[in-house]
Amino acid sequence: MNKKDIANIRKQFKLDNYRMNIREIFNVYVKKESGEIYHQVCRPFQMLEQETQELFLANFKKILTGHLDAKLFELKFKRDVDYSTQTILFEGMQAESEDWQDDMLEIVGKMFAYAAYEFDTVVTFIRGEYRKPTKKRNLESEEGGDDEVYANSFILCSLNKTDQPKKALLFDYIEKEFKPSQGVDPIINLDSPMSGFLFPAFNDNAADANHILYCAGKVNQPDFTFIEKVLDCEDIITAQEDKDCFDFILKEVIGDEVDSTVISNVYEEIDRVVLESAEKEEDEIPTLDQRDIERILTVSGVENVEPAKVEHAFKAVVEDEKHEFKASSLIPKTIKISTKVADVTINPKDMKYVKYITYEGKRCLLLEVDEEVVVEGFRLEAKSM
């Protein structure tokens, strides 16, 4: 799934939306440490109170929010797994209500067979149908729109922790007195899901039952046990891991010292690849293989870039020498330059304006600017070197 596919589904999670028909919601309350099911209940989603619906819809959106390969991951199911999660989910989408609940309980069992929590948890499943027009409505001919739609069934899961109610001081309007709150019921934390998933994945408006969209609880911290043992999916590489491997390859080829202009050129060239792909509206995320990196380093001004040198760097860092890096994962949002005097944060493409020089016997960081510099309301006085 790409960002556009995910965004299209996420924005449909709103009240009374005929394009997102959530048929049932199944909540399973699981006790801490033991993993025993304390309570379970399945209801038609529309039977919930409106305020409750809104809380759950906001929670479901969070399962579909985040950057790909950092918070969200499209996973591929393993093959030849007996009664795999893929099979359970596929059957669950088409099963009768009671059978569907049994299928989801199978997944809950797998979740807590490999994890124990210090707090009670609530696992929520919904199943429904997502519809999207095949083409936009033509206002003149009045054709398109909902005349013809893509319609796909889905199951979404959200795993949430429970918090104990905080002690608070209340004001009783009837008795006109202050008193401590008496709340003892656990609070389901729907604001920060621990994890979740959407099955199947959707690519170019078509359902892909061989893949699932997984949401990690924290950025670049997927639960690998959950991925392997619960979802029965293949291993993944996070965007941060991809970036770290790329940085190691650069150091192997370039060395420990590098001119700031070269760094800037490298990121500009990678950014150009990403922008060209976006302009062509390509669905596939652009990737960089060994030859691409060799070319990027050469045009960026790195000296003595030889195929054998790049190949050796690949073999030293990644197990698969045919590994392809996702270009969008390699460009940091900002680069932080840390010194004892100050920390400077700068756009990667602007590194060419930063120079590390020796002036009057002192090491200095030179930042080229084309405007006046204002500090605390004062314009700094310009001096010639």
N, C-alpha and C positions, 0 to 999 in steps of 0.2 A: 504494500500500500504506500502511496505517496502522500504528501501533505494535503493535496487537494482532495483525495479520496476520504481521508480522515476528517477533514474540515466539513465536507459535505454531509457526513453522517452525524458529526457532533452537533451541528447547528439545528438538526431535526429534533433533538431532545428538548421539547417544549410542550406546554400544556395544549391539549385539544388540537394536535397536529395530525391531520388525516394521512400524512405521508409517513408517519412513524406510528405504527399500530403495535403498542405493547400489550400483548394479550394477558400474560400472567407474570406475577412476581412471586418468587419463592424465597423466603427468609429462613435461615438456619442459624440458631444461636448455639454456640459451642463454648463449653466450659474450659477455663484455662488449665494448662498443664496436662490434664487427663485427656483432653480432646473429645470428651463425650458430648453428644448432642442433647442439650437441655430442652430445646423447643424448636419446632418447625411449623411453618404456616405458609400455605399457598393461596393466593387470592387473585381475582381479576384486577389488573392494575387500575382500571377506571373505578373500582369500588373503594379505593383509598380516598381519604379526604384530600381536598385540593392542596392544602398546605403540606401534607405528607408526600403527595406526588411531586411537588416542587422540590422538596428536600432530596428525594431520590433522583430526580432528573438532574439536579446540580451535581450529585455524586457520580452519575453515569457519565456526564460530560468530562469529569476529571479523569476518568479511565481512558478517555480519548484525547487528552491534553498533554502536550510535551513535544520535545524534539525527537525525531526518529533516530534510533541507535543511541540515544542518551536516556530518554524516559520511556519511549515507545519502541517496541521491537517486533518486526514481522518475523515470526518463527516458522520453520519448516518441520512438519511432523516426521518422526523417525518411521522407517518402514519395518515390517515384520515384527511388530509388537503385539502380543496377544491382548485382545480386548483393550485396545489403546484408548486414550482420552479422545482422540480424533473420532473413533467409532462411537464412543459413548455420546459425544456431542452431536454427531450426525444423526444418530438414532433419536436422540432427545428432541431435536428440532421437529421431528415428524410424529413423535409418540403422543398417546393420549395423556391427559393431565396426570394421572396417578403414575403411569410409567415414566413420564418426564421427571417427576419428583424423585423416583427411585434412581434414575440415571444421574441426576445432579447429586444425590446423596453418595453415589459411588465416587464422584469427584471430590466431595467433601472428605470422604474417608481417606482418599489419597493425600489430600492436603495435610491432614493432621497425623498421618502415619509418619511423616518426615519432619514435622515441626511441632514444637511446644512453646506456648506463649505464656507470659506472666500476667496476662489479662484475658478476659473473655472476648470472644470475637463473634462477628456476625457475617455470614457469607450470604450474599444476595445474588440471585439469578433472575434474569428476565428473558423472555423469549417473545419474539414478535416478527413483524415484517417491515422492511424499509423500502420505500418506493421513491423513485426518482424519474422525472420526465426524460424521455429520450431526446427531446429537443425543446428549446424555449418557445413560449407562446408567441405567435405572429399576430400582432394587434390588427393588421389589415385583413388577413385571411381568417383570423381566429382559429388557426390550426396549431397543433403542437400542445405544449403544456401537459395537462393530465390526460389528453386523449390517448397517449401511448406512454407507458412507463416501464422502467426496469423494476421488478419486484423480487426481493430476496429475503428469505427467512434468516434469522440470526438468533444467537444466544449471547448475552453479555453477563459477565460475572464481576462482582466487586467484593473484595475482602476488607473489612473494616474492624478496627479495634474499638473497645468500649472503655470509657473513662468514668471514674467515680465522680459523683457530683461534688463540686467545691462548696465548702461552708461559706455562707454569706449572711449578711444582716438584711432583713426585710422590714418594710413598714406595712403594717396591717391597717388598711383604710377603715375597716369596720370597728376594730377595737381601738384604733388610734394609738398604736404603740409599736415600738421597735422590738423585733424578735429574731432569733436565728432561724435560718431555713431548716426544714425537716426532710429535705429530699434525700432519698436513699436509693432510688432507681438508677442503674447505670445509664450513661449517656453514650449513644452510638455516634462515634466520630465519623460523620460522613464527609467532613471537609478535607480529610487527608487519607485517602484509601491506601491500605498497605500494599495492595497489588490488585490485579484484575486482568480480564481478557475479553476479547471480542472474537466470536467464531461465527462464520468463517471470515477470512480476510476478503477484502474487496479490491479488485484491480480492474480499472477501466470499466466500472459499473457491473462487473461480473463477479459472482461469488467464487472464491478459490478455497475449496475444502481441504486442500493440502497444506494450507498455511493458517496461522492464527495470529492475531495482534495482541501482544502481551504488554501490560503496563507495569513498570517497576515502581516501588514505593518511593525511591529516591533517585535522583539523576545519576547516571553512570554506576548504579549499584543494583543491577538485576539479581534476583535470587536464582542462582544457577541450579540449586537443588529443586526448586519449584519448576524450573524450565525442563529439567531432565526427568525427574521422577513423577511429577504431577501432570505436566502437559505432554510428556513423552516427545519432546522436541529436540532438535539438534543444537549443538553448541553455537554460541554467538560471540561476536566481538563488539564491544561498546565503541562509541565514537571516540571516547577518551583513550581507550587502548589502541585504536587505530592511529590516533594522533601521536601517541607516545612511540609507537613502532616507526612511524614516519620520521619523527624527530631523531631517533637513533640512527636511521639510515642516512639522514642528512649529515649527522656527525661523523659517521663512518666514511662518507665520501668527501666531505668538505674539510673535516678536522675540527679542532676545538675553537679555533679563531676564525672569524668571518667578518667581512665588511657589512655594515648596516644596510648599504644599498643592495647587496646581494639578497639579504633576507627579504627586503621589501619587494624586490623583483620576483622572488619565488612565490610569495603570496599573491602578488598581482597576476602572475601567470595562471595560478590555480583558480583565482577568482574569475579570470577571463573564461576559463573552461566552464565554470558553473554558470556564468551569465549567458554564454552562447547556448548552453543546453536549455536554459529558461526561455530564451528568445525563440528557440525552435519549438518550445512547448513539448519537449520530450518527456514521456512518462518515466523513463528509466533515469535513475540518479547517475550522473557521470562518474566514471571510475578512472583511476590511474594505475597502470601496471608498471612493470619494470622499465619498459621502453619509454613510457610517458614521463616518468620521473627523470630518466636520463636526458630527455629532450628539455624538460623544464629547467633542470640545473644548468644545462649548456646555454640556453638563451638568457638565463638569469645572470650570467657572468661568472659562473664557477669554473675555475681553471682545471685542465687535465681531467675532464669527465670521460672516463673510458668505460665501455660496456662491461668489461671484466670486473672493474672496480665496483660498479653499481650492482652487478650480479653477486659479487662476494658480500656486499653490504646486505643485500636481501637475504641471502642464506644465513648470515650471522644474526639476523633479527627476527625473521618470520620463518615458520616451519615450511610453509608452502611458497615456493619461489614464484608461483603463478598467482599469488595473492594480488587482489586489486583493491586499492584504497578508494573509499568514497570521497570524492573531491571536497564535498561540503563539510566533511568532518575534519579536514586538515587545516582550515583557516580559523585561527583563534579570533574571538570577538575583539579582544584587546591584548596588547603585550605590555607587561609590567616590568619596568626597569627599576631595580631596587638598589639603593645606595645608603650609606650611613646618614647622609645629609637629607635625602628626600627620595620618595618613590614617584616615578613618572609613569603614567598610563597613556598608551598611544595606540592609534589604529595601525594594524600590521602593515598596511600599504604606505604609511607615512614614516616608516623606519628610515627611509632614505634621507629624511631631514634631520636625523640624529647622528652626531659624530662623536667619537671617543678620541680626544686629542690630549697632547701635553702642551701646556701653556705656562711659560716662565717656570719650568721645572715641576709644575703641578698637573696631576691628571684631572681632566675636566670633561664634562658631558656637554656638548654643544648642540643646542636645539635651534634649527633654522626656522624663523617665522617671518611672515610678510605683513604683519600688522603690529600696532603698538601693544605693549604688554602692560596690563593694569593689575596692580596688586593692592588690595584693600582700598580701592578707590583712587590710588595714586598711579600715574604713568611712570614706569621705570625710565630712568635716564639712560640713553644709549651711549656706549663708549666704544671707541675704535680699538682694535687689537694691534 
